[in-house]
Amino acid sequence: MLSNYFFIRFPVWQFLNQPLFTKQSATILNPQHYWRRYRLDLLERCLRIDCASGDVYRDRNG
């Protein structure tokens, strides 16, 4: 049951709409490699989110 909660679907639309001929980003044609890169990017975005915890003492002392 827990695996259904954390299930992330493959981003088909983002995979198909990748920029093909740009120097800023590399095009990934292998769906497995794209899926791995997508999950890493998602994790990095989630870790960059600044959220306040309920532990005021820890927030105050760093």
LOLUM-968352 format. One record per residue (C-alpha): residue in one letter; x, y, z. Coordinates in steps of 0.001 Angstrom, whole numbers, padded with zeros to 6 digits, always signed. Each point is the difference from the previous one (the first is absolute). Layout:
aXYZ;...
//
This chain:
m+000000+000000+000000;l+002862+002373+000796;s+001551-000566-003426;n-003170+001367-001642;y+000313+003159+002077;f+003538+000728-001196;f-000595-001088-003585;i+001163+002598-002517;r-001176-000418-003567;f+002341+000233-002953;p-000131+003540-001438;v-000919-000924-003573;w-000898+003527-001075;q+003266+001479+001312;f+001946-002825-001652;l-001634+000639-003372;n+000371+003787+000244;q+003731+000096+000674;p+001910+002660-001915;l+001924-001868-002687;f+002678+002317-001344;t+001027+002259+002869;k+003362+000431+001665;q-001550+000792+003398;s-001443-003462+000588;a+000885-003439-001251;t-002727-002033-001664;i-000481-003406+001611;l-001510-002507-002406;n+000114-003042+002261;p-003188-000003+002160;q+001749-001763+002894;h+002771+002597+000104;y-002550+002779-000275;w-002025-001499+002869;r+003102-000186+002191;r+000935+003634-000798;y-003581+001154+000601;r-000092-001621+003441;l+003346+001579+000944;d-001199+003426-001121;l-003237-000470+001937;l+001947-000934+003140;e+002237+003063-000389;r-003042+002265-000414;c-001630-001504+003097;l+003152+000447+002079;r+000249+003664-001033;i-003456+000757+001430;d+000342+002061+003154;c-002480-001128+002621;a-000297+000914+003662;s-000061-002872+002421;g-001982-000131+003201;d+003223-000177+002024;v+000569+003659+000876;y+003116-000706+002072;r+001735-001744-002902;d-001013+002720-002472;r+001368+002710+002278;n+003360-001690+000672;g+000733-001091-003527;
//
